[in-house]
Amino acid sequence: MKNNRINSTRTPLYRDAGFELTDADRTSEAFNREAGHDQEPDVFIYSRYRNPTVIDAEITLADIEKSKWALLTQSGMSAIDTALSVFQKKDDERPWLFFSEIYGGTNSYIDNVLIERRGINVERYYPEGHDYDLGQVEDILSKKKPSLVFFEIVSNPLLIVVPLRELIELIHSYGAAVIIDNTFATAHLVKPLDYGADLVVHSATKYLGGHGNITAGAICGNDKQLLKDAVEYRKYTGHMISPDDAYRLNTQMKSFSLRFDRQCSNAAAIAGVLNKKDIVREVLYPGLDSHKTHDKARQIFEDRGYGAIVSFSFDGENDETKRKRRDSFISSVSGTISLVPTLGDYHTILMPVEPVWGYKYPDPGMIRLSVGYEETEELLNTIRSGLPAVD
């Protein structure tokens, strides 16, 4: 930060709505420079434009992502809106291509905002099975010629991992921009900008915050023009995170890598336990050899882990039996593992998939487990104790 910290190792919490500009000359200088939309101005004007507490948190985030710049917004969805909107040009009628296996809220945003309100020409790629086919992607690219492509490195809830390097190179070869939601893998496992992605977004509500008490979004990039466009769009739409949330998020991001590393190791241990139980029909975890995209995950993530989400399904002779076993497990572990419709919290939480996604993922016995960083053996004991209840 450029401002003085005065005997503190942290930038103070600046709650100012507007900042004192002293005189007309300083005011004129500030507003003239504002036209450049720098991320860190010499003189602050108004907190919807830029705020020193927010900028300090953005510097922390850029260091995590190893990006040239990072911007914070008030939610993951506002980060997605900002990242996509900077590519929207009034005379460009080329479609935007979205992978179907992305966050449900993003799919709803595509349908209700991009298509219904903005009239964006949207195409979707639907993978066959639990894997991505580069040949199918290239076929769509060659026929539809999109201007941008949006996907997640690890999908929700099937945890499909993309062939990252090959995919980005393929998309760029057709002249399209690449926007990646890296919420599930996080920068701890992979940094998509290193592979050539144009923008990376996160729901910072999840692992970057990691405590279930902040709603925030993040956009990271290296291109200076995209930075200026994103700063401008955020300013005019009011997508700025509050200084209070930025201050708290900044303190939480300091422990991000330690937290997420433990969550990944706990998830791997749980996946191993579940994978040995006959009553569990299927365990979806990229760290297991049985996962269809395990080889891709191993290539991308190397030895850093495979994420902190485990999806698994109970077996049964019919759907009602599967639901009964699912519900019995949820009830049995509820004293330790709560049913909460989010992920990335410091403690392990779960969510039944069918009631949330319904027609898209109708497996009645499936549970998505968001693994925390509790003591490993205690967590495994909770899982083991919950399994007999489903018999």
Phi, psi and omega in degrees: 000149180274337182279156181288141180262343174053078173061025178231145176276358181235149170291133181297166176275107179264109179265008181301132171284314176233158184245144183293132181249357168075301185212176185295321181296316180293324178295314179298317179298317182297315182286329175294318179289332180300332180298339178278348178053046175294150178291320183238094183286159175287327180231126180274146183247305190205138189290343172288337177279295177207151180221135184298326178292320178294316181299321179298320177293325178293326176295319176300315181296317179298326177292322177296315184278346186057041179255162179285337177205160176211144177235144177252144176232178187277354177196164176298322180293323178291331174294317178296316179300316180295312183299318180288320189291333180291346177263356182279121178238136189298331183260002181263108183262007178296147183286163169254133182257126178239136170290142182289331185273072178226173182308137182300324178296324177293318177298321178293321176298318178301312183292313190270337181250301185295315183276304188288324185260320184263344180072026178292137176281106186251134171241152179232146174254120179253111181290152175267116183078201185260049180202162178252141183245114181298329178296319178294319179298315180296324178299317178293317180299318183290328182274318187266334179050061181289158176271339175209158178229136181236131177205169175252142180292320175238122186279164183237122008254006186278349175061041175284130181256133183279154168282085199300302185299311182297322182292314179297316179298320180295313181297316179295328180295341177259012173078017181259150175279157182239121173244129186237130170269114185249029183300315186288315183280323183066166178292346177294325181266323182201144178245098187300334178297331177295337180265359177105005178301146180280317177218148175236135177240155176222147159275099181292349172304328188276250191284330180295317173282304169075007182234005175067022183228015177221139170252122184202158177230161183220143174231130181231144179197178178239339184282127184292323180293322177296325176299310181299318180296320182289320177299316180297314181296316179299321181296314186283334179265352179075029181277024182280135173290152179286150177302323180297314180292323178296321179297313181293319179299321180300317179293325182286326180294339180299330182255010186306307186297319178297316181296310187291326177299317178292321178297321178295317181292324176295319179297319179297320179295317179295317179300321179295320178294311182297325184292345181263359184263125182297329183287345175268115185287320185208138174241122178257106178207123185300342179282349179272140178301332183286343180289136187297335180249026180300316182297321177295317180298317180296322180293319184280313187273344182056237184252023185270352181124179183228022178097174186241020177245134174233122174253135181213156183234140174275145178277167179172156183287342177205174184297324182294322177295319179296318178296319181298317179293320176302310184292325178295320178295313180302317180293321184293324183263002189299337178292339181242321183246112184272155173271107182226127185279059173205196179202170176087005182289165181289335177250156184290133177227165181221168178207128174290134189284314185302314181296338183267311184263338174054248188298332184283317178232079189278007180301110186290343182261006187273139176232136172259121182254120174262111191271134179266195181245037173296171175300129193300311185294323177297320179294317179296323178297322177297316179297313181298320181291333181281337184290319178299334182294341183274350180289000000 
